[in-house]
């Protein structure tokens, strides 16, 4: 994750990356929140390259959980079968 002002870079597969990415998702969702607004999050598609797909499995899960925390105003759409 690229650093925000005053923060250090969080590298992939290091302690704290999953937490930092989840926090980034939460901040993004908070930034787009408005009354009567729904968020429909399209999950990342399946990738044929196994090394990339392994990373995306984790990213999809973090995104899905962030949308769940968003509550009834959010919906996660799994696109891996498409």
DSSP file (Angstrom, degrees, kcal/mol; ACC not computed):
  #  RESIDUE AA STRUCTURE BP1 BP2  ACC     N-H-->O    O-->H-N    N-H-->O    O-->H-N    TCO  KAPPA ALPHA  PHI   PSI    X-CA   Y-CA   Z-CA
    1    1 A X              0   0    0      0, 0.0     9,-1.5     0, 0.0     2,-0.1   0.000 360.0 360.0 360.0 129.9    0.0    0.0    0.0
    2    2 A X        -     0   0    0      7,-0.2     2,-0.1     1,-0.1     6,-0.1  -0.449 360.0-104.0 -69.4 144.6    1.4    3.4   -0.9
    3    3 A X        -     0   0    0     -2,-0.1     2,-0.2     4,-0.1     6,-0.1  -0.346  23.5-139.6 -74.0 148.5    1.8    5.6    2.1
    4    4 A X    >   -     0   0    0      4,-0.2     3,-2.7     1,-0.1    -1,-0.1  -0.607  53.6 -62.8 -92.6 164.7   -0.5    8.5    2.9
    5    5 A X  T 3  S+     0   0    0      1,-0.3    -1,-0.1    -2,-0.2     3,-0.1  -0.233 127.7  11.0 -52.0 126.3    1.0   11.7    4.2
    6    6 A X  T 3  S+     0   0    0      1,-0.3     2,-0.3    -3,-0.1    -1,-0.3   0.495 110.4 103.0  83.1   4.2    2.8   11.0    7.5
    7    7 A X    <   -     0   0    0     -3,-2.7    -1,-0.3     3,-0.0     2,-0.2  -0.809  67.6-120.7-117.9 159.2    2.6    7.2    7.1
    8    8 A X        -     0   0    0     -2,-0.3    -4,-0.2    -3,-0.1     2,-0.1  -0.646  38.3 -94.2 -93.6 155.2    5.0    4.5    6.2
    9    9 A X        -     0   0    0     -2,-0.2     2,-0.6    -6,-0.1    -7,-0.2  -0.415  32.3-145.0 -64.6 140.1    4.6    2.1    3.2
   10   10 A X        -     0   0    0     -9,-1.5     2,-0.2    -2,-0.1     3,-0.1  -0.945  18.1-146.4-110.7 111.9    2.9   -1.2    4.1
   11   11 A X    >   -     0   0    0     -2,-0.6     3,-1.2     1,-0.1     6,-0.2  -0.470  25.5 -92.0 -82.5 149.1    4.4   -4.0    2.0
   12   12 A X  T 3  S+     0   0    0      1,-0.2    -1,-0.1    -2,-0.2     3,-0.1  -0.242 108.4  14.6 -55.3 141.9    2.5   -7.0    0.8
   13   13 A X  T 3  S+     0   0    0      1,-0.2     2,-0.3    -3,-0.1    -1,-0.2   0.751  97.8 122.2  59.9  30.2    2.7  -10.0    3.1
   14   14 A X  S X  S-     0   0    0     -3,-1.2     3,-2.2     1,-0.0     4,-0.4  -0.846  77.3 -83.1-111.5 156.7    4.0   -8.1    6.0
   15   15 A X  T 3  S+     0   0    0     -2,-0.3    -4,-0.1     1,-0.3    -1,-0.0  -0.341 117.9  24.4 -56.1 132.5    2.4   -7.9    9.4
   16   16 A X  T 3> S+     0   0    0     -6,-0.1     4,-2.7    -3,-0.0    -1,-0.3   0.287  87.0 109.7  97.9 -11.1   -0.3   -5.2    9.3
   17   17 A X  H <> S+     0   0    0     -3,-2.2     4,-2.8     2,-0.2     5,-0.2   0.952  80.7  46.8 -64.5 -47.9   -0.9   -5.3    5.5
   18   18 A X  H  > S+     0   0    0     -4,-0.4     4,-2.4     1,-0.2    -1,-0.2   0.917 115.2  46.8 -59.5 -44.1   -4.4   -6.9    5.8
   19   19 A X  H  > S+     0   0    0      2,-0.2     4,-2.4     1,-0.2    -1,-0.2   0.923 112.9  49.3 -63.0 -45.1   -5.4   -4.4    8.6
   20   20 A X  H  X S+     0   0    0     -4,-2.7     4,-2.1     2,-0.2    -2,-0.2   0.894 111.7  48.6 -63.2 -40.5   -4.0   -1.5    6.7
   21   21 A X  H  X S+     0   0    0     -4,-2.8     4,-2.3     2,-0.2    -1,-0.2   0.910 111.1  50.4 -67.3 -41.1   -5.9   -2.5    3.5
   22   22 A X  H  X S+     0   0    0     -4,-2.4     4,-2.6    -5,-0.2    -2,-0.2   0.901 110.4  49.6 -61.3 -41.2   -9.1   -3.0    5.5
   23   23 A X  H  X S+     0   0    0     -4,-2.4     4,-2.4     2,-0.2    -1,-0.2   0.882 108.9  52.6 -65.1 -37.8   -8.7    0.5    7.0
   24   24 A X  H  X S+     0   0    0     -4,-2.1     4,-2.2     2,-0.2    -2,-0.2   0.905 110.2  48.6 -64.1 -41.1   -8.1    1.9    3.6
   25   25 A X  H  X S+     0   0    0     -4,-2.3     4,-2.7     2,-0.2    -2,-0.2   0.930 111.0  50.0 -62.5 -45.7  -11.4    0.3    2.4
   26   26 A X  H  X S+     0   0    0     -4,-2.6     4,-2.3     1,-0.2    -2,-0.2   0.900 110.8  49.7 -60.5 -41.2  -13.2    1.7    5.4
   27   27 A X  H  X S+     0   0    0     -4,-2.4     4,-1.9     2,-0.2    -1,-0.2   0.902 110.8  49.7 -65.4 -40.9  -11.9    5.2    4.8
   28   28 A X  H  X S+     0   0    0     -4,-2.2     4,-1.3     2,-0.2    -2,-0.2   0.938 111.8  47.8 -62.7 -46.5  -12.9    5.0    1.1
   29   29 A X  H  < S+     0   0    0     -4,-2.7     4,-0.5     1,-0.2     3,-0.2   0.887 110.9  51.6 -63.5 -38.1  -16.4    3.8    2.0
   30   30 A X  H >< S+     0   0    0     -4,-2.3     3,-0.7     1,-0.2    -1,-0.2   0.870 106.5  55.4 -64.1 -35.6  -16.7    6.6    4.6
   31   31 A X  H 3< S+     0   0    0     -4,-1.9    -1,-0.2     1,-0.2    -2,-0.2   0.799 112.1  41.4 -69.0 -28.5  -15.7    9.2    2.0
   32   32 A X  T 3< S+     0   0    0     -4,-1.3    -1,-0.2    -3,-0.2    -2,-0.2   0.390  87.9 121.1-100.5   4.5  -18.4    8.2   -0.4
   33   33 A X    <   +     0   0    0     -3,-0.7     2,-0.3    -4,-0.5     5,-0.1  -0.445  29.7 154.4 -70.3 137.7  -21.1    7.8    2.3
   34   34 A X    >   -     0   0    0      3,-0.2     3,-1.7    -2,-0.2    -2,-0.0  -0.970  51.6 -77.5-154.9 155.1  -24.2   10.0    1.9
   35   35 A X  T 3  S+     0   0    0     -2,-0.3     3,-0.1     1,-0.3     0, 0.0  -0.276 116.0   7.3 -55.9 140.0  -27.8    9.6    3.1
   36   36 A X  T 3  S+     0   0    0      1,-0.2     2,-0.5    -3,-0.0    -1,-0.3   0.706  97.9 133.3  60.7  23.3  -29.8    7.3    0.9
   37   37 A X    <   -     0   0    0     -3,-1.7     2,-0.3     2,-0.0    -1,-0.2  -0.893  38.6-161.2-106.4 133.8  -26.8    6.1   -1.0
   38   38 A X        -     0   0    0     -2,-0.5     2,-0.5    -3,-0.1    36,-0.2  -0.847   7.2-146.4-108.7 148.8  -26.1    2.5   -1.7
   39   39 A X  E     -a   74   0A   0     34,-3.1    36,-2.3    -2,-0.3     2,-0.6  -0.971   8.5-169.1-115.9 124.7  -22.7    1.0   -2.6
   40   40 A X  E     -a   75   0A   0     -2,-0.5     2,-0.6    34,-0.2    36,-0.2  -0.951  12.8-160.9-112.2 110.9  -22.6   -2.0   -4.9
   41   41 A X  E     -a   76   0A   0     34,-3.2    36,-3.1    -2,-0.6     2,-0.7  -0.825   6.5-149.5 -99.5 118.8  -19.0   -3.3   -4.9
   42   42 A X  E     -a   77   0A   0     -2,-0.6    36,-0.2    34,-0.2     3,-0.1  -0.778  22.1-130.3 -87.1 118.3  -18.0   -5.6   -7.8
   43   43 A X        -     0   0    0     34,-3.2     2,-0.1    -2,-0.7    17,-0.0  -0.225  33.1 -87.8 -64.3 156.8  -15.4   -8.0   -6.6
   44   44 A X        -     0   0    0     12,-0.2    35,-0.3     1,-0.1    -1,-0.1  -0.387  49.6-111.7 -65.6 141.1  -12.3   -8.5   -8.6
   45   45 A X        -     0   0    0      1,-0.1    35,-0.2    -3,-0.1     2,-0.1  -0.228  37.5 -86.5 -72.3 164.1  -12.6  -11.1  -11.4
   46   46 A X        -     0   0    0     33,-0.4     2,-0.4    34,-0.2    -1,-0.1  -0.447  42.1-149.6 -67.2 139.9  -10.7  -14.4  -11.5
   47   47 A X        -     0   0    0     -2,-0.1     6,-0.1     2,-0.1     9,-0.0  -0.915  12.2-143.9-114.2 142.0   -7.2  -14.2  -12.9
   48   48 A X  S    S+     0   0    0     -2,-0.4     2,-0.6     4,-0.1    -1,-0.1   0.813  80.0  90.0 -73.0 -30.8   -5.6  -17.1  -14.7
   49   49 A X  S  > S-     0   0    0      1,-0.2     4,-2.7     2,-0.1     3,-0.4  -0.578  71.3-150.7 -72.5 114.1   -2.1  -16.4  -13.4
   50   50 A X  H  > S+     0   0    0     -2,-0.6     4,-2.3     1,-0.2     5,-0.2   0.854  91.5  53.9 -57.9 -41.2   -2.0  -18.4  -10.1
   51   51 A X  H  > S+     0   0    0      1,-0.2     4,-1.1     2,-0.2    -1,-0.2   0.895 114.0  42.4 -64.2 -38.3    0.4  -16.1   -8.3
   52   52 A X  H  > S+     0   0    0     -3,-0.4     4,-2.4     2,-0.2    -2,-0.2   0.905 111.8  54.5 -72.0 -42.2   -1.9  -13.1   -8.9
   53   53 A X  H  X S+     0   0    0     -4,-2.7     4,-2.0     1,-0.2    -2,-0.2   0.879 102.9  56.9 -60.4 -38.8   -5.0  -15.0   -8.2
   54   54 A X  H  X S+     0   0    0     -4,-2.3     4,-1.0     1,-0.2    -1,-0.2   0.909 109.8  45.3 -59.5 -41.9   -3.6  -16.1   -4.7
   55   55 A X  H  X S+     0   0    0     -4,-1.1     4,-2.1     1,-0.2     3,-0.4   0.908 110.6  53.6 -66.4 -42.3   -3.2  -12.4   -3.9
   56   56 A X  H  X S+     0   0    0     -4,-2.4     4,-3.2     1,-0.2     5,-0.2   0.810  98.5  63.7 -66.4 -29.3   -6.6  -11.5   -5.2
   57   57 A X  H  X S+     0   0    0     -4,-2.0     4,-1.7     2,-0.2    -1,-0.2   0.930 108.2  42.1 -58.0 -44.6   -8.3  -14.1   -3.0
   58   58 A X  H  X S+     0   0    0     -4,-1.0     4,-2.2    -3,-0.4    -2,-0.2   0.921 114.6  50.2 -67.8 -44.8   -7.1  -12.2    0.1
   59   59 A X  H  X S+     0   0    0     -4,-2.1     4,-2.5     1,-0.2    -2,-0.2   0.916 109.3  51.6 -61.9 -43.7   -8.0   -8.8   -1.4
   60   60 A X  H  X S+     0   0    0     -4,-3.2     4,-2.9     1,-0.2    -1,-0.2   0.910 109.2  50.8 -58.6 -42.5  -11.5  -10.0   -2.3
   61   61 A X  H  X S+     0   0    0     -4,-1.7     4,-2.4    -5,-0.2    -1,-0.2   0.914 110.5  48.0 -64.5 -42.6  -12.1  -11.2    1.2
   62   62 A X  H  X S+     0   0    0     -4,-2.2     4,-2.0     2,-0.2    -1,-0.2   0.910 113.4  48.5 -63.9 -41.3  -11.0   -7.9    2.8
   63   63 A X  H  X S+     0   0    0     -4,-2.5     4,-2.2     2,-0.2    -2,-0.2   0.924 110.7  50.7 -64.0 -44.3  -13.2   -6.0    0.3
   64   64 A X  H  X S+     0   0    0     -4,-2.9     4,-2.1     1,-0.2    -2,-0.2   0.918 110.7  48.6 -60.3 -44.1  -16.1   -8.3    1.1
   65   65 A X  H  X S+     0   0    0     -4,-2.4     4,-2.2     2,-0.2    -1,-0.2   0.878 109.2  53.1 -64.6 -37.8  -15.7   -7.8    4.8
   66   66 A X  H  X S+     0   0    0     -4,-2.0     4,-1.2     2,-0.2    -1,-0.2   0.907 109.2  48.9 -63.5 -41.2  -15.5   -4.0    4.4
   67   67 A X  H  X S+     0   0    0     -4,-2.2     4,-0.6     1,-0.2     3,-0.2   0.886 108.8  53.6 -66.7 -37.7  -18.7   -4.0    2.5
   68   68 A X  H >< S+     0   0    0     -4,-2.1     3,-1.3     1,-0.2    -2,-0.2   0.907 106.5  52.1 -61.3 -40.9  -20.3   -6.1    5.2
   69   69 A X  H 3< S+     0   0    0     -4,-2.2    -1,-0.2     1,-0.3    -2,-0.2   0.781  98.1  67.0 -64.9 -25.3  -19.2   -3.6    7.8
   70   70 A X  H >< S-     0   0    0     -4,-1.2     3,-0.7    -3,-0.2    -1,-0.3   0.711  98.9-154.9 -67.4 -21.1  -20.9   -0.9    5.6
   71   71 A X  G X<  -     0   0    0     -3,-1.3     3,-2.1    -4,-0.6    -1,-0.2  -0.432  49.1 -14.5  85.8-154.7  -24.2   -2.6    6.5
   72   72 A X  G 3  S+     0   0    0      1,-0.3    -1,-0.2    -2,-0.1    -2,-0.1   0.669 126.2  68.2 -63.6 -17.9  -27.4   -2.6    4.6
   73   73 A X  G <  S+     0   0    0     -3,-0.7   -34,-3.1   -35,-0.1     2,-0.3   0.479  97.3  65.1 -80.9  -1.1  -26.2    0.3    2.4
   74   74 A X  E <   -a   39   0A   0     -3,-2.1     2,-0.4   -36,-0.2   -34,-0.2  -0.913  55.8-174.4-126.2 151.5  -23.7   -2.0    0.8
   75   75 A X  E     -a   40   0A   0    -36,-2.3   -34,-3.2    -2,-0.3     2,-0.5  -0.991  13.3-149.9-141.7 133.5  -23.7   -5.1   -1.4
   76   76 A X  E     -a   41   0A   0     -2,-0.4     2,-0.6   -36,-0.2   -34,-0.2  -0.899   9.6-159.9-103.8 128.7  -20.8   -7.2   -2.5
   77   77 A X  E     -a   42   0A   0    -36,-3.1   -34,-3.2    -2,-0.5     2,-0.5  -0.940  11.9-142.0-111.9 115.4  -21.1   -8.9   -5.9
   78   78 A X        +     0   0    0     -2,-0.6     3,-0.2   -36,-0.2   -33,-0.1  -0.644  22.4 176.0 -76.5 120.5  -18.7  -11.8   -6.4
   79   79 A X    >   +     0   0    0     -2,-0.5     3,-1.6   -35,-0.3   -33,-0.4   0.312  48.4 104.7-107.2   6.6  -17.6  -11.8  -10.1
   80   80 A X  T 3  S+     0   0    0      1,-0.3   -34,-0.2   -35,-0.2    -1,-0.1   0.810  79.1  53.7 -63.3 -28.8  -15.1  -14.7  -10.0
   81   81 A X  T 3         0   0    0      1,-0.2    -1,-0.3    -3,-0.2    -2,-0.1   0.618 360.0 360.0 -80.1 -10.5  -17.5  -17.0  -11.8
   82   82 A X    <         0   0    0     -3,-1.6    -1,-0.2    -4,-0.0    -2,-0.2   0.457 360.0 360.0 -87.7 360.0  -17.9  -14.5  -14.6
